[in-house]
Each structure stands twice: as structure tokens, then as C-alpha cells.
Amino acid sequence: MSLLQVASAADLAKFEAVRYIKDLARKTQSPMLAQLASRMSSAMRLGVAVGEDPFAKVKGLITDMIATLEGEGEADASHKAYCDKETSEATAKKDDLTALSDKLSTKIAQDKAASAKLKEEVATLQNELAGMAKAKAEADQLRSENKAAFDKNSAEMNMGIEGVKKALSVLKDYYAKDASHSAAEGAGNGVISLLEVVESDFTKGLADMTAEEGAAASDHVAFSKENEISNTMKSQDVKYKTKDAAGLDKNVADLSSDLDSTSEELAAVLKGLDKLKEMCVAKAEPYAEKKARRESEIAGLKEALQILEGEAALLQRSAKHTLRGANRQNVLKPAENGGSTTR
């Protein structure tokens, strides 16, 4: 192979590498690879013009691009790891805070309902206590009036009985002392009998009145005792239910404060998640696709580098072989002209 043929093969190798990079740029739609192909073409033309090794320049461009892409890949991987870690932790925190917020909200609603129910029960008890107080006052008033009426009526009844008794005593003495009154004994006996009936009726009426008064007084005592017991129980219920309602209200206030703090923390976590999404979620190209594309670009660049290195090695072997052949021909030419050959 002649030097001209070797140079042509080298040119073909360089152009093949440029073409390969251009095709890869179109395939991956990479502006960086398209720019690299352009720089490779320029490097080959300028290298030939100034007498530099175009292979070394082109290989350097490809090697630098591979290093750049690998560096970007490592940076993206590190960024993705950071994003995955921060997003996972923030999401877990959000879930915990959301669960806590729901738990607090539920407990607050339950305590508010329980407090409202207790307050309603207290209001009912207070109305019942007011009704009982009114009924007791009315019963006391009625008892007082009935007792006053009994005292008056029983006193009058006693006076009537005493009057009848005195009248009977006078009549009986009258008819017993003077025999001359015996002629009127029949009429006297009639009056005495009438007065005795009146005395009996008055006595029975007083007894009934006294019995009725005793029953009414006993009923009033029983009512008063029952009212007192019921009043004590209901008053205690009011006291304890009021205390429980106040405790629930305080718990609601404490839980509401906790809920406010939790809500603020949750809002901060959600805001942080939004920032992470904005920073970590690729708008144009997801990480997996970008990673696959970059790996394809790196693989293509390495293959282009292998093409150049293979052609360079072939070029070196061919050049050495051509130079040896040329030297041998130069040595043999004198012998062909009849001269002696020195080895």
C-alpha cells in the first residue's frame, strides 16, 4: 500500500467517524453531538492545514465529550438520588402529618359534640331544678294555707264541741235537781238527745279534720324529702356535667392549638414538596429517558472512538509496511543496474 493510499484510508476513517457522530446526533436529537461533529470536521481540516495530527485532535474531542456526558450523568444521578431521598422523606412526613391532622380533627369534633351534649343535659337539669323549686314553693304555700285553715277550723270545732258539752251538762243538771221539772222531762230529753247528736257530729268532724290534716302534713313531709333528694342528685349532676363539659372545652382548645401547629407544619411540607417537584420533575425529558439517551450517546461516542483507534492502528501498520517496502526497493535498485548490493 502506498503512502497516498494510507492517507486516503486515514481520511476515510476520520470522515467515517464524523458521519457516525452526525448520524448519532440525528438519532438522539442531540445539539451537543451535532456541535461535536462540526468541531471534528473543523479540527480535521485545520489539523491538516497546520500539519498537526488530526487523529489526536478528533480523539481528544470525542474523549472530552464522553467525559462531559459521563460527568453530566453522574451529576444527574446524584441529583436524582437527592430528589428521591428528599421527596420520599417529605412524602412520608406529609402522610404522617395528614394522618395526625385527621386524627386531631376527629377528636376535636367528638369532644365538641360531647361537650354540647353535656351542656344540653345541664340546661335540661337546670330547667328541672327550677321546676322543682317552683313546685316546692307552691306546695309549701299550700301546706301553710291548709295548716292555717285547719288550725282555725279545728279551734272553732273544739269551741263548738265544748259549748255543746256545757249545754248538755247544764240541761242534765237542771232536770236532775228539781223534780218539778219532771213534767217537762220528755221535752228535755229530746233537746239533750239533739245536743248529743250535735256533739257526736262535731267530734267526728274534728277527728276527720285532724286525720286529713295529719295525712296532708305527712304527704308534704314525704314530698319535701323526695324533692330534697332529687334536688341534691340533679344539682350534683349539673356540677359534674358542667365540670366535664369545661374539661372537654379545654381539651378542644388544646387540640385546636395542636391542629393549628400541625396544619402550619403540613403547609410547609407541602410547599417544600412543590419546590421539590419543580426542581426534580423534568419538564422536557424524564430522568429515565435522559439517562437512556445519554448512555446511547456515550456508547456511540465510544464506538466512534474505536473506529478512529482501529483505523489509526491500521494506518500505523500500513505506514510501517509501506516505508519498509520503499526502503527495500531503494536498496535493491543498484543491484538491478549491475552494481553490487551491500546488506
C-alpha positions in Angstrom: 0.0 0.0 0.0 1.4 3.4 -0.9 1.6 6.5 1.3 -1.2 8.0 -0.7 -3.4 5.0 -0.2 -2.6 5.1 3.6 -3.5 8.8 3.8 -6.7 8.1 1.9 -7.7 5.4 4.3 -7.0 7.7 7.2 -9.2 10.4 5.7 -11.9 7.9 5.2 -11.6 6.8 8.8 -11.9 10.4 10.0 -14.8 11.1 7.8 -16.5 7.9 8.8 -16.2 8.9 12.5 -17.7 12.3 11.7 -20.5 10.7 9.7 -21.1 8.3 12.6 -21.3 11.2 15.1 -23.7 13.2 12.8 -26.0 10.1 12.4 -25.9 9.6 16.2 -26.8 13.3 16.7 -29.8 13.0 14.4 -30.9 9.8 16.1 -30.7 11.1 19.6 -31.6 14.7 18.5 -28.6 16.0 20.4 -27.4 19.5 19.7 -24.2 18.7 21.6 -23.3 15.8 19.3 -24.2 17.9 16.2 -21.8 20.6 17.5 -19.2 17.9 18.2 -19.4 16.6 14.6 -18.9 20.1 13.3 -15.9 20.7 15.6 -14.4 17.3 14.5 -14.7 18.4 10.8 -13.1 21.7 11.6 -10.3 20.0 13.6 -9.5 17.7 10.7 -9.3 20.5 8.2 -7.3 22.8 10.5 -5.0 19.9 11.6 -4.1 19.0 8.0 -3.5 22.7 7.2 -1.1 23.3 10.1 0.5 19.9 10.0 -1.0 18.6 13.3 -2.2 15.1 14.0 -5.9 15.2 13.2 -6.4 11.8 14.8 -5.2 13.1 18.2 -7.4 16.2 18.0 -10.5 14.3 17.0 -9.9 11.7 19.6 -9.5 14.4 22.2 -12.8 16.0 21.2 -14.6 12.7 21.5 -12.9 11.8 24.7 -13.8 15.2 26.2 -17.4 14.8 25.1 -17.6 11.3 26.7 -16.1 12.8 29.9 -18.6 15.6 29.8 -21.6 13.3 29.2 -20.4 10.9 32.0 -20.0 13.9 34.3 -23.5 15.1 33.5 -24.7 11.5 34.1 -23.1 11.4 37.5 -24.5 14.8 38.3 -28.0 13.8 37.2 -27.7 10.5 39.1 -26.6 12.4 42.2 -29.4 14.9 41.7 -32.0 12.2 41.3 -30.8 10.4 44.4 -31.1 13.6 46.3 -34.5 14.3 44.9 -35.7 10.7 45.6 -34.5 10.8 49.2 -35.9 14.3 49.9 -39.2 13.5 48.1 -39.5 10.2 50.0 -38.9 11.8 53.3 -41.2 14.8 52.6 -43.9 12.5 51.4 -43.7 10.3 54.5 -43.8 13.4 56.6 -46.8 14.7 54.7 -48.6 11.4 55.2 -47.8 11.4 59.0 -48.9 15.0 59.4 -52.1 14.4 57.3 -52.9 11.4 59.5 -52.3 13.4 62.6 -54.4 16.3 61.3 -57.2 13.9 60.5 -56.9 12.3 64.0 -56.9 15.7 65.7 -59.9 17.0 63.7 -61.9 13.8 64.5 -61.1 14.1 68.2 -62.0 17.8 68.2 -65.3 17.1 66.6 -66.0 14.3 69.0 -65.2 16.4 72.1 -67.2 19.3 70.8 -70.2 17.0 70.3 -69.7 15.5 73.7 -69.4 19.0 75.3 -72.5 20.2 73.5 -74.5 17.1 74.7 -73.4 17.7 78.3 -74.3 21.4 78.1 -77.7 20.4 76.7 -78.2 17.9 79.6 -77.1 20.6 82.1 -79.7 23.0 80.7 -82.4 20.3 81.0 -81.4 19.6 84.6 -81.4 23.3 85.4 -84.9 23.6 84.0 -86.0 20.6 86.0 -84.4 22.1 89.2 -86.2 25.4 88.5 -89.5 23.5 88.1 -88.9 21.5 91.2 -88.1 24.7 93.2 -91.3 26.3 91.9 -93.4 23.2 92.8 -91.8 23.1 96.3 -92.6 26.7 96.9 -96.2 26.2 95.7 -96.5 23.1 97.9 -95.1 24.9 100.9 -97.5 27.8 100.3 -100.5 25.4 100.0 -99.4 23.5 103.1 -99.1 26.7 105.0 -102.6 27.8 103.9 -104.1 24.4 104.7 -102.4 24.3 108.1 -103.7 27.8 108.9 -107.2 26.7 107.8 -107.0 23.6 109.9 -105.8 25.5 113.0 -108.7 27.9 112.6 -111.4 25.4 111.8 -110.3 22.9 114.4 -110.2 25.6 117.1 -113.7 26.6 116.1 -114.8 23.0 116.1 -113.3 22.5 119.6 -115.1 25.5 120.8 -118.4 24.2 119.3 -117.9 20.9 121.0 -117.1 22.5 124.3 -120.2 24.7 124.0 -122.4 21.7 123.3 -120.9 19.8 126.2 -121.6 22.7 128.5 -125.1 22.9 127.3 -125.7 19.2 127.9 -124.2 19.5 131.3 -126.5 22.4 132.2 -129.6 20.7 130.9 -128.8 17.4 132.6 -128.2 19.2 135.9 -131.3 21.2 135.5 -133.6 18.2 135.1 -131.8 16.2 137.7 -132.0 18.7 140.6 -135.7 19.8 140.5 -138.5 17.1 140.5 -141.0 19.8 139.4 -139.3 19.7 136.1 -140.1 16.1 135.6 -143.3 17.1 133.7 -141.0 18.6 131.0 -138.6 15.7 131.1 -139.8 14.4 127.7 -139.1 17.7 126.0 -135.8 18.0 127.8 -134.7 14.5 126.8 -135.4 15.5 123.2 -133.2 18.5 123.5 -130.5 16.6 125.2 -130.6 13.9 122.6 -130.3 16.5 119.8 -127.4 18.1 121.5 -125.7 14.7 122.0 -126.1 14.1 118.2 -124.6 17.5 117.5 -121.7 16.8 119.9 -121.1 13.4 118.2 -121.1 15.1 114.7 -118.7 17.8 115.8 -116.4 15.3 117.4 -116.4 13.1 114.3 -115.9 16.1 112.1 -112.9 17.2 114.2 -111.5 13.7 114.1 -111.8 13.6 110.3 -110.4 17.1 110.0 -107.4 16.1 112.2 -106.8 12.9 110.3 -106.9 14.8 107.0 -104.5 17.4 108.3 -102.2 14.7 109.5 -102.2 12.9 106.2 -101.7 16.2 104.3 -98.8 17.1 106.6 -97.3 13.6 106.2 -97.6 13.8 102.4 -95.9 17.2 102.4 -93.0 15.9 104.5 -92.6 13.0 102.1 -92.8 15.3 99.1 -90.3 17.7 100.6 -87.9 14.8 101.4 -88.2 13.4 97.8 -87.8 16.9 96.4 -84.7 17.4 98.5 -83.1 14.1 97.4 -83.9 14.7 93.7 -82.6 18.3 94.0 -79.4 17.1 95.5 -78.9 14.5 92.8 -79.7 16.8 90.0 -77.5 19.5 91.4 -74.6 17.1 91.6 -75.3 16.1 88.0 -75.2 19.7 87.0 -71.9 20.2 88.9 -70.2 17.1 87.3 -71.6 17.6 83.8 -70.6 21.3 83.9 -67.1 20.2 85.0 -66.8 17.6 82.3 -68.0 20.0 79.7 -65.4 22.5 80.8 -62.7 19.8 80.6 -63.8 18.9 77.1 -63.8 22.6 76.1 -60.3 22.9 77.4 -59.2 19.8 75.6 -60.8 21.1 72.4 -58.8 24.3 72.8 -55.5 22.4 73.4 -56.2 20.1 70.4 -57.1 23.0 68.2 -53.8 24.6 69.1 -52.1 21.3 68.2 -54.1 21.2 64.9 -53.0 24.7 64.0 -49.4 23.8 64.6 -49.8 20.6 62.6 -51.6 22.4 59.8 -48.8 25.0 59.6 -46.2 22.2 59.5 -48.1 20.4 56.9 -48.4 23.5 54.8 -44.6 24.0 55.0 -44.1 20.3 54.0 -46.5 20.7 51.0 -44.7 23.8 50.0 -41.4 22.0 50.1 -42.8 19.2 48.1 -44.0 21.6 45.4 -40.5 23.1 45.3 -39.0 19.6 45.0 -41.4 18.8 42.2 -40.4 21.9 40.4 -36.7 21.2 40.9 -36.8 17.4 40.5 -39.5 16.6 38.0 -38.1 17.1 34.5 -40.4 19.2 32.3 -39.0 18.2 28.9 -37.4 14.8 29.5 -37.9 12.4 32.4 -34.7 11.1 34.1 -35.0 7.6 32.8 -35.3 8.7 29.2 -32.5 11.2 29.6 -30.3 8.5 31.2 -31.0 6.1 28.4 -30.3 8.8 25.7 -27.1 9.8 27.4 -26.0 6.2 27.6 -26.8 5.7 23.9 -24.7 8.9 23.1 -21.8 7.7 25.2 -21.9 4.2 23.6 -22.0 5.8 20.2 -19.0 8.1 21.0 -17.0 5.2 22.3 -17.8 3.2 19.1 -16.7 6.2 17.1 -13.5 6.4 19.2 -12.9 2.7 18.5 -13.4 3.3 14.8 -10.7 6.0 14.9 -8.4 4.0 17.1 -8.8 1.0 14.8 -8.1 3.0 11.7 -5.2 4.7 13.4 -3.6 1.4 14.3 -4.2 0.1 10.8 -2.7 3.3 9.4 0.4 2.9 11.5 0.9 -0.7 10.4 0.3 0.1 6.8 2.6 3.1 7.0 5.4 1.0 8.5 4.9 -1.7 5.9 5.0 0.8 3.1 8.1 2.5 4.4 9.9 -0.9 4.7 8.9 -1.7 1.2 10.2 1.6 -0.1 13.5 1.2 1.7 13.9 -2.2 0.3 13.4 -1.0 -3.2 15.9 1.7 -2.8 18.5 -0.8 -1.6 17.9 -3.2 -4.5 17.9 -0.6 -7.3 21.8 -0.5 -7.7 21.9 -4.3 -8.0 19.4 -4.1 -10.7 21.7 -1.7 -12.6 24.6 -4.2 -12.4 26.2 -2.7 -9.3 26.9 -4.6 -6.1 24.4 -4.8 -3.2 25.6 -4.2 0.3 23.4 -5.7 3.0 
